[in-house]
Amino acid sequence: MVTKQGLTLAEFLALPEEDETLEFVDGEVIGKVSPQTQHGILQFEICQRVNTAGGSQGFRAIPEARFIFGEPPRAYVPDVSVVKLARLPLDDRGRFANHLAMAPDIAIEILSPGQSAGHLLDKLAFYMANGVGLGVVVDPERERVIAYRPGDEPRGVASPKSLSFAPVLPDIRLDLAALFRALRPLAD
């Protein structure tokens, strides 16, 4: 849902924080679809799996962080971002900075009911053109993912296969059967 139009990036960044997560694209402020249960479970599982596997390689999965990058600059909030820790800026206290004027290494979007396909495709195209090494769309309804890599055609991968995080993290694979199994109650 578009909430404001004709703003500059500076005006967008000066807006008060709201309950709704906002993105900034070409002068428009766009509210993200509110996450629901399946979205939250998948987001948690992806972060946990990437942080377990990628932590030893100096990478961290971060949910819902705003990244400002590209030309002209846009502000996006991927559902999960994966970033090499050495690339994250630090604040004056030596902690990771809250404001990220950079592209994530990997951007993962989880489809939500009612989410605009056009906005999502535009977002993935922007990611690929502006330094993101891997873009992933997770489709919980179809239990599949679509991987976007710079210079390559999007590729769909369905459960029970796994998704390689190459070229960013070539040693990490996301087991899709295990990921989507998290959407079901645990067996006794």
Secondary structure as UniProt FT lines:
FT   STRAND          2..4
FT   HELIX           9..14
FT   STRAND          22..25
FT   TURN            26..27
FT   STRAND          28..31
FT   HELIX           37..54
FT   HELIX           55..57
FT   STRAND          59..63
FT   STRAND          67..69
FT   TURN            70..73
FT   STRAND          74..76
FT   STRAND          80..84
FT   HELIX           85..87
FT   TURN            92..93
FT   STRAND          106..110
FT   TURN            113..114
FT   HELIX           117..129
FT   TURN            130..131
FT   STRAND          134..139
FT   TURN            140..143
FT   STRAND          144..148
FT   TURN            150..151
FT   STRAND          155..158
FT   TURN            159..160
FT   STRAND          162..165
FT   TURN            166..168
FT   STRAND          169..175
FT   HELIX           176..181
FT   TURN            182..183
//
